[in-house]
Amino acid sequence: MTWAGAKEVGPFAVLVFTGLCFFSGGLRATPLSDAVSLFKQKRYGEAKALLEPLAAAQPPNPSACYYLALTVQEIGGPKALDSALALLGTATRLEPDNEVYLAEYAGVCLLLAGRDSSFSMALEGRNAMSRAIEQNPADLDAREGLMTFYAQAPWPLGDADKAFEQARAIAGRDARRGAAAYRTIAAIFQKDGRGGLAESAGKEAQNLARGLPR
């Protein structure tokens, strides 16, 4: 399972890559578009075979690197996250302002930080997720990831105030997701024995829920 993936590939990404298929008003298949189609059909082995030469080309294709990173995570294995990190590092180096690549890169960094108990990887993931949000403040998935990080991470990386800040930003754009965000951090705080913070987050969730349509 990828970091995104907990979710499907976003509609913006689908439009971008679908757009690569059009030429002079006609529809034209390319290795990249074929690979994306195979990925969406969960035919990961076939997608990987098409993506690998595109990612290994000079210069590498950043879109291929991104999709190959997603693919190797779906296939799994002990080195899947390490391979994904290298591919996403290439994609973000080639397109440093692409928030889709940044958010996935950040998520993989945080997964590796948890696996390896790595402070430096946690810091890299936090910073990359922040940059993704700067590029696209409406990316609620990235905000949820950063919120959860701030709520869960130990000092000095964790910061309850910043977790609440992200929850408020989510609620300002989507009240239903905002209520869910507050419930998420409430559960984290409660589990960690921070009862006062859990109560505050729970009250925010309740207040938002009251205003939602039944």
Buried (B, 14 or more C-beta within 10 A) or exposed (E): EBBBBEEEBBEEBEEBBEEEBEEEEEEEEBBBBBBBBBBBEEBBEBBBBBBBEBBEEEEBBBBBBBBBBBBBBBEEEEEBBBBBBBBBBBBBEBBEEBBBBBBBBBBBBBBBBBEEEBEEBBBBBBEBBBBBBEBBEEBBBBBBBBBBBBBBBEEEBBBBEBBBBBBBBBBEEBBBBBBBBBBBBBBBBBEBEBEEBBEBBBEBBEBBBEEEEE
